[in-house]
Amino acid sequence: MIQPEGLFRRNFLALSLCLPALAESRDAFGGAADAGTYDAVIVGLGAAGAAAAIEAADRGLKVAVLEKQPQAAHCPTTRLSSGIYQCPDKNIDAELLQKYVTATYVNNGRYLLDKGELDPVLTELSGVWAKTAPQTTEWLQSLDPDFRYASDSSYTVSRFLNIWTGTRLKIRSHIATYGKWIDFLHPTFGLPKAKKMNGEALYACLQEGIRKRRNIDVYYGCTARKLIAGDGAVEGAEALDAAGRRLSFRAKKGVVLASGNFVFNEALRSALLPGSCDFPWATAGSPSNTGDGILLGLSAGAGIIGTSVYFDRFAALLTEKINGTRLGVVLDCVGKPGSIIVDNYGRRYISESTLEDSEQHFGFFHEMLTFDMSTLSFPRAPSWLIFDHSFLLKTPIATLGEGSTVNATVPWDQNLTVAVERGWVLAAASVAELAAKISAHPDNHGRISAKALQETLLEFNKGVAQASDPLFDRNPETLAPISTAPFYALPLSIDIPHMAAGLKTAGKRRVLTWDGKPVKGLYAAGEVAPVSRFIHDKGGHLSECLVFGRYVGRVLAGAA
Ligand SMILES: Cc1cc2nc3c(=O)[nH]c(=O)nc-3n(C[C@H](O)[C@H](O)[C@H](O)COP(=O)(O)OP(=O)(O)OC[C@H]3O[C@@H](n4cnc5c(N)ncnc54)[C@H](O)[C@@H]3O)c2cc1C
């Protein structure tokens, strides 16, 4: 039995404490103690940082990894993830794979590919990806022979044939595990190795790789706060350790920023995400993602790249915030029979069945961000998932094996006791009462009316009785009535892994200035500097972190 109150408070506090106050760091660092000279200094120990460190160490480099979270509580987004990564068949046509992947990196990729005008940097990187990704499982098993993977037939082949007219390539997304893989619904956080699954398993495998390499020193509880500038180049990083000491780490070959995304940095979110700055994005990732690497890069003159689309995961939008960012819980139930999505006025606006696991995930944020000029508002932000008690009895609501629920940052039970108690999910004996509760919710501003919600449900249920959805042509197999009290509503938003905006980099993952010149000695990998900014098959994010993390390790060692 979880004890939500205590757990939530404790985690919230612990996480808030480990967030760096970068602004405070702008004082003199002159007195920093010398923590040593390394070949490579890597900032952040998620998938990208671990892959870079291991690869560099395997090529003989001496590596320091600075990780701001304390070891005992270390939980990067990589660990909270579903642990799906791509590992195409080894005998795949690498040239074709490269073409497909290139076409998915930017939104006009297919068009530019046909015209032969793709950015050479993207072509170089997709070439690296096509050669390296097929070795991923083998590489992970070289770190820990006990590592296993599971696979799901729906993740096997490339899915973007509407933008891609080539062969249906075997992308093969693997799910990290150590024992028999069960599902994404159950967290295995902190369980013995044989029981680890998903992000927890991938994290354990990478940690094992790090642990076995004597030439990698990991400094936990050590927040990189400043880059050391030398003779026209970045020559190291300065950090603050858990005891408040300033340490300086010298890097002979380069500093790699691998500090994850910026979702818990309100200013960067406002600047880099679409929508008004207070658009209620939800996030289920690690609160350590405060955009530090982006700020460090900016301090060295780096440029920023924006996104062209988001990978949309649906999330319950909670009222709790960390660093001004609303927490989210990743949902597993959107589009399932017996639920609908309505806007803030109680109207449906989309066929919910198209939002099940399909390409549509990528475009939904456009729908959600529809702006209404007459009211100067976003009527669909957030939206509301409406369902009834029969739905609750047969449908798992959240994927507890990934995101904020994994390490109990958010306590959530699938029968919604905690969620209802805390007002994250609204429950009511009648539709009219539900509408009144939505109306009183701070995200609705009194916009919904009982009449509108009742009409929507009446119309929907009438269609269900005839196995049709005249308004949106929803897949009849997903039609089931919403008629058994109690009725429920939860504010629905999007959880964004954020692999879409960040530092501007060149082919060899060197950080670039706004005008495209390399910042000497500075590299980046992972979410802090995404390559893929458009769409990807399942596992694309982790795959990118692993592939380009390894690549930057080779680059530093002069082997690429
Ligand atoms: C719920 C969820 C599920 C996901 N599932 C998948 C999936 O199945 N497949 C997939 O491909 N993608 C998935 N993603 C996305 C994927 O997890 C991320 O893209 C990936 O983990 C990012 O890895 P990273 O190494 O870039 O950063 P992270 O894993 O976030 O690691 C960054 C590290 O840097 C540290 N750090 C930050 N700032 C500093 C600093 N100043 N000094 C020192 N250290 C610092 C942080 O503490 C952290 O440990 C998911 C994302 C979420 C939120």
PDBQT file of the ligand as one rigid body, heavy atoms in Angstrom, charges set to zero:
ROOT
HETATM    1  C1  LIG A 601       8.011   8.833 -19.489  1.00  0.00    +0.000 C 
HETATM    2  C2  LIG A 601       9.028   8.757 -20.595  1.00  0.00    +0.000 A 
HETATM    3  C3  LIG A 601       9.197   7.572 -21.294  1.00  0.00    +0.000 A 
HETATM    4  C4  LIG A 601      10.124   7.507 -22.323  1.00  0.00    +0.000 A 
HETATM    5  N1  LIG A 601      10.290   6.321 -22.983  1.00  0.00    +0.000 NA
HETATM    6  C5  LIG A 601      11.149   6.257 -24.021  1.00  0.00    +0.000 A 
HETATM    7  C6  LIG A 601      11.365   5.034 -24.716  1.00  0.00    +0.000 A 
HETATM    8  O1  LIG A 601      10.870   3.971 -24.349  1.00  0.00    +0.000 OA
HETATM    9  N2  LIG A 601      12.186   5.045 -25.802  1.00  0.00    +0.000 N 
HETATM   10  C7  LIG A 601      12.799   6.193 -26.213  1.00  0.00    +0.000 A 
HETATM   11  O2  LIG A 601      13.500   6.144 -27.209  1.00  0.00    +0.000 OA
HETATM   12  N3  LIG A 601      12.669   7.348 -25.533  1.00  0.00    +0.000 NA
HETATM   13  C8  LIG A 601      11.883   7.404 -24.434  1.00  0.00    +0.000 A 
HETATM   14  N4  LIG A 601      11.763   8.567 -23.736  1.00  0.00    +0.000 N 
HETATM   15  C9  LIG A 601      12.732   9.645 -24.012  1.00  0.00    +0.000 C 
HETATM   16  C10 LIG A 601      14.106   9.221 -23.462  1.00  0.00    +0.000 C 
HETATM   17  O3  LIG A 601      13.935   8.648 -22.196  1.00  0.00    +0.000 OA
HETATM   18  C11 LIG A 601      15.048  10.416 -23.365  1.00  0.00    +0.000 C 
HETATM   19  O4  LIG A 601      15.159  10.987 -24.648  1.00  0.00    +0.000 OA
HETATM   20  C12 LIG A 601      16.439  10.000 -22.911  1.00  0.00    +0.000 C 
HETATM   21  O5  LIG A 601      16.387   9.247 -21.734  1.00  0.00    +0.000 OA
HETATM   22  C13 LIG A 601      17.331  11.227 -22.683  1.00  0.00    +0.000 C 
HETATM   23  O6  LIG A 601      18.593  10.773 -22.254  1.00  0.00    +0.000 OA
HETATM   24  P1  LIG A 601      19.757  11.813 -21.963  1.00  0.00    +0.000 P 
HETATM   25  O7  LIG A 601      20.960  10.997 -21.696  1.00  0.00    +0.000 OA
HETATM   26  O8  LIG A 601      19.817  12.833 -23.023  1.00  0.00    +0.000 OA
HETATM   27  O9  LIG A 601      19.280  12.583 -20.632  1.00  0.00    +0.000 OA
HETATM   28  P2  LIG A 601      18.833  12.071 -19.196  1.00  0.00    +0.000 P 
HETATM   29  O10 LIG A 601      18.521  10.623 -19.171  1.00  0.00    +0.000 OA
HETATM   30  O11 LIG A 601      17.787  13.017 -18.755  1.00  0.00    +0.000 OA
HETATM   31  O12 LIG A 601      20.140  12.279 -18.314  1.00  0.00    +0.000 OA
HETATM   32  C14 LIG A 601      20.664  13.560 -18.074  1.00  0.00    +0.000 C 
HETATM   33  C15 LIG A 601      21.485  13.516 -16.798  1.00  0.00    +0.000 C 
HETATM   34  O13 LIG A 601      22.183  14.770 -16.694  1.00  0.00    +0.000 OA
HETATM   35  C16 LIG A 601      22.197  15.170 -15.332  1.00  0.00    +0.000 C 
HETATM   36  N5  LIG A 601      22.441  16.616 -15.274  1.00  0.00    +0.000 N 
HETATM   37  C17 LIG A 601      21.619  17.611 -15.679  1.00  0.00    +0.000 A 
HETATM   38  N6  LIG A 601      22.206  18.805 -15.473  1.00  0.00    +0.000 NA
HETATM   39  C18 LIG A 601      23.430  18.559 -14.940  1.00  0.00    +0.000 A 
HETATM   40  C19 LIG A 601      24.488  19.387 -14.486  1.00  0.00    +0.000 A 
HETATM   41  N7  LIG A 601      24.426  20.734 -14.522  1.00  0.00    +0.000 N 
HETATM   42  N8  LIG A 601      25.597  18.809 -13.985  1.00  0.00    +0.000 NA
HETATM   43  C20 LIG A 601      25.691  17.445 -13.891  1.00  0.00    +0.000 A 
HETATM   44  N9  LIG A 601      24.689  16.619 -14.291  1.00  0.00    +0.000 NA
HETATM   45  C21 LIG A 601      23.587  17.164 -14.816  1.00  0.00    +0.000 A 
HETATM   46  C22 LIG A 601      20.824  14.755 -14.839  1.00  0.00    +0.000 C 
HETATM   47  O14 LIG A 601      20.785  14.669 -13.433  1.00  0.00    +0.000 OA
HETATM   48  C23 LIG A 601      20.650  13.399 -15.525  1.00  0.00    +0.000 C 
HETATM   49  O15 LIG A 601      21.148  12.350 -14.730  1.00  0.00    +0.000 OA
HETATM   50  C24 LIG A 601      10.873   8.656 -22.676  1.00  0.00    +0.000 A 
HETATM   51  C25 LIG A 601      10.722   9.837 -21.958  1.00  0.00    +0.000 A 
HETATM   52  C26 LIG A 601       9.811   9.902 -20.918  1.00  0.00    +0.000 A 
HETATM   53  C27 LIG A 601       9.658  11.183 -20.151  1.00  0.00    +0.000 C 
ENDROOT
TORSDOF 0
